[in-house]
């Protein structure tokens, strides 16, 4: 089961995430960026959500750390206010997949997570194909060198 790490500004916000997402995901709720960042190293973390409208919990810093640790983690920012400064920061610095503002809405949140996970799945598939092609190229290079060496030896 994929894990969601949520950095929340309040108990009701944490309860909302648990109630909305626990049937489909393992949800961990944190109220400080330091605690939440410590949980990001778990390889089952698929989504990081942060309340970025509260300076006291450093949601933007948390999402930037999620990006640094694993760029494939889906990053979703939330703010109760529509502020250009916050939107610009989360997009430009944390490269969020979605920025939700206003009152939390369960269908909007689920939709943002599903879209992010679809994108993540595609990214991982592309990365896997690239890795396979690199390995095949390396094997082909080795085979080519062996053939050239054999031809060189046979020429003598």
The 8 nearest C-alpha neighbors of each residue, nearest first, counted from 0:
[[1, 24, 25, 2, 43, 23, 44, 45],
 [2, 0, 43, 24, 45, 44, 25, 3],
 [1, 3, 44, 25, 45, 43, 24, 26],
 [2, 4, 46, 26, 47, 44, 45, 25],
 [3, 5, 47, 27, 26, 28, 48, 46],
 [6, 4, 48, 28, 49, 47, 7, 29],
 [7, 5, 49, 29, 30, 48, 28, 50],
 [8, 6, 30, 50, 9, 13, 5, 12],
 [7, 9, 50, 30, 12, 53, 56, 6],
 [10, 8, 12, 11, 7, 13, 30, 14],
 [9, 11, 13, 12, 14, 8, 7, 30],
 [12, 10, 14, 13, 9, 15, 8, 16],
 [11, 13, 15, 9, 10, 14, 7, 16],
 [14, 12, 10, 16, 15, 11, 7, 28],
 [13, 15, 11, 17, 12, 16, 18, 10],
 [14, 16, 12, 18, 13, 17, 19, 11],
 [17, 15, 19, 13, 14, 18, 20, 12],
 [16, 18, 14, 21, 20, 15, 19, 26],
 [19, 17, 15, 16, 20, 14, 21, 22],
 [20, 18, 16, 17, 15, 105, 21, 22],
 [19, 21, 17, 22, 23, 16, 18, 24],
 [22, 20, 24, 17, 23, 25, 26, 18],
 [21, 23, 20, 24, 19, 18, 25, 17],
 [24, 22, 21, 20, 25, 0, 1, 19],
 [25, 23, 21, 1, 2, 20, 26, 0],
 [24, 26, 2, 21, 3, 1, 0, 27],
 [27, 25, 3, 2, 24, 21, 4, 17],
 [28, 26, 4, 3, 5, 29, 25, 2],
 [27, 29, 5, 13, 4, 6, 26, 7],
 [30, 28, 6, 35, 31, 7, 5, 34],
 [29, 31, 7, 6, 8, 32, 28, 56],
 [32, 30, 33, 56, 34, 29, 35, 6],
 [31, 33, 35, 34, 61, 56, 36, 57],
 [32, 34, 36, 31, 35, 37, 61, 30],
 [35, 33, 37, 36, 32, 31, 29, 38],
 [34, 36, 32, 38, 37, 33, 29, 6],
 [37, 35, 33, 39, 38, 34, 32, 61],
 [36, 38, 34, 35, 39, 33, 40, 32],
 [37, 39, 35, 36, 40, 41, 34, 4],
 [40, 38, 36, 41, 37, 65, 44, 35],
 [39, 41, 38, 42, 37, 68, 44, 36],
 [40, 42, 39, 43, 44, 38, 37, 2],
 [43, 41, 44, 40, 39, 45, 69, 2],
 [42, 44, 41, 1, 2, 45, 0, 3],
 [45, 43, 2, 42, 41, 3, 46, 1],
 [44, 46, 72, 2, 1, 73, 3, 43],
 [47, 45, 73, 3, 72, 44, 74, 4],
 [48, 46, 4, 74, 3, 5, 73, 75],
 [49, 47, 5, 75, 76, 74, 6, 4],
 [50, 48, 6, 58, 76, 51, 5, 77],
 [49, 51, 77, 58, 7, 78, 52, 76],
 [52, 50, 58, 78, 53, 77, 59, 49],
 [51, 53, 78, 50, 79, 54, 80, 85],
 [54, 52, 55, 51, 56, 50, 57, 8],
 [55, 53, 57, 56, 52, 51, 58, 59],
 [54, 56, 53, 57, 31, 8, 58, 52],
 [55, 57, 31, 54, 58, 32, 53, 30],
 [58, 56, 60, 54, 59, 55, 32, 61],
 [59, 57, 51, 49, 61, 60, 50, 56],
 [58, 60, 62, 61, 57, 51, 89, 63],
 [61, 59, 63, 57, 58, 62, 64, 32],
 [60, 62, 58, 64, 59, 63, 32, 36],
 [61, 63, 65, 59, 64, 60, 93, 58],
 [64, 62, 93, 60, 66, 65, 61, 59],
 [63, 65, 67, 61, 66, 62, 68, 60],
 [66, 64, 62, 68, 63, 67, 69, 61],
 [65, 67, 70, 63, 64, 69, 68, 62],
 [68, 66, 64, 65, 69, 70, 63, 62],
 [69, 67, 65, 66, 64, 70, 40, 39],
 [68, 70, 71, 66, 67, 72, 65, 40],
 [69, 71, 66, 72, 67, 68, 65, 73],
 [72, 70, 69, 119, 73, 122, 66, 45],
 [73, 71, 45, 46, 70, 69, 74, 65],
 [72, 74, 46, 115, 45, 47, 71, 96],
 [75, 73, 95, 47, 96, 46, 48, 72],
 [76, 74, 48, 97, 95, 96, 98, 47],
 [77, 75, 98, 49, 48, 51, 50, 99],
 [78, 76, 50, 99, 100, 51, 98, 49],
 [79, 77, 52, 100, 80, 51, 50, 101],
 [78, 80, 101, 100, 102, 52, 81, 77],
 [81, 79, 78, 101, 82, 100, 52, 102],
 [80, 82, 100, 83, 79, 101, 78, 86],
 [81, 83, 84, 85, 80, 86, 78, 52],
 [82, 84, 86, 85, 87, 81, 88, 80],
 [85, 83, 87, 82, 86, 88, 89, 81],
 [86, 84, 88, 87, 82, 83, 89, 51],
 [87, 85, 83, 89, 88, 84, 90, 82],
 [86, 88, 84, 90, 85, 89, 91, 83],
 [89, 87, 85, 91, 92, 86, 90, 84],
 [90, 88, 93, 86, 92, 87, 91, 95],
 [89, 91, 94, 87, 95, 88, 93, 92],
 [90, 92, 88, 94, 89, 87, 93, 95],
 [93, 91, 88, 89, 94, 90, 63, 59],
 [92, 94, 63, 89, 95, 62, 90, 91],
 [95, 93, 90, 91, 92, 89, 96, 74],
 [96, 94, 74, 90, 97, 93, 75, 89],
 [97, 95, 74, 75, 115, 73, 94, 98],
 [96, 98, 75, 95, 111, 99, 76, 74],
 [97, 99, 76, 77, 75, 100, 95, 86],
 [100, 98, 77, 76, 97, 78, 101, 75],
 [101, 99, 78, 79, 77, 81, 80, 98],
 [100, 102, 79, 80, 103, 78, 81, 99],
 [101, 103, 79, 104, 100, 78, 99, 80],
 [104, 102, 101, 105, 108, 100, 99, 79],
 [103, 105, 107, 106, 108, 102, 109, 101],
 [106, 104, 108, 107, 109, 19, 103, 15],
 [105, 107, 109, 108, 104, 110, 111, 19],
 [106, 108, 110, 104, 105, 109, 111, 103],
 [109, 107, 105, 111, 106, 110, 104, 112],
 [110, 108, 112, 106, 111, 107, 105, 113],
 [109, 111, 107, 113, 108, 112, 106, 114],
 [112, 110, 108, 114, 109, 113, 115, 107],
 [111, 113, 115, 109, 110, 114, 116, 108],
 [112, 114, 116, 110, 115, 111, 109, 117],
 [115, 113, 117, 111, 112, 116, 110, 118],
 [114, 116, 112, 118, 113, 117, 73, 119],
 [115, 117, 119, 113, 118, 114, 120, 112],
 [118, 116, 120, 114, 119, 115, 113, 121],
 [117, 119, 115, 121, 116, 120, 122, 114],
 [120, 118, 116, 122, 121, 117, 71, 115],
 [119, 121, 117, 123, 118, 122, 116, 124],
 [120, 122, 124, 118, 119, 123, 125, 117],
 [123, 121, 119, 125, 124, 120, 126, 118],
 [122, 124, 126, 120, 125, 121, 127, 119],
 [125, 123, 121, 127, 126, 122, 120, 128],
 [124, 126, 128, 122, 127, 123, 129, 121],
 [127, 125, 123, 129, 124, 128, 122, 130],
 [126, 128, 124, 130, 125, 129, 123, 131],
 [127, 129, 131, 125, 130, 126, 132, 124],
 [128, 130, 132, 126, 127, 131, 133, 125],
 [131, 129, 133, 127, 132, 128, 126, 134],
 [132, 130, 128, 134, 133, 129, 127, 135],
 [133, 131, 135, 129, 134, 130, 136, 128],
 [134, 132, 136, 130, 131, 135, 129, 137],
 [135, 133, 137, 131, 136, 132, 138, 130],
 [134, 136, 132, 138, 137, 133, 139, 131],
 [135, 137, 139, 133, 134, 138, 132, 140],
 [138, 136, 140, 134, 139, 135, 133, 141],
 [139, 137, 135, 141, 140, 136, 142, 134],
 [138, 140, 136, 142, 137, 141, 143, 135],
 [139, 141, 137, 143, 138, 142, 136, 144],
 [142, 140, 138, 144, 139, 143, 145, 137],
 [143, 141, 139, 145, 144, 140, 146, 138],
 [142, 144, 140, 146, 145, 141, 139, 147],
 [145, 143, 147, 141, 142, 146, 148, 140],
 [144, 146, 142, 148, 143, 147, 149, 141],
 [147, 145, 149, 143, 148, 144, 150, 142],
 [148, 146, 144, 150, 149, 145, 151, 143],
 [147, 149, 151, 145, 146, 150, 144, 152],
 [150, 148, 146, 152, 151, 147, 153, 145],
 [151, 149, 153, 147, 152, 148, 154, 146],
 [150, 152, 148, 154, 149, 153, 147, 155],
 [153, 151, 149, 154, 150, 155, 148, 147],
 [154, 152, 150, 155, 151, 149, 148, 147],
 [153, 155, 151, 152, 150, 149, 148, 147],
 [154, 153, 152, 151, 150, 149, 148, 147]]
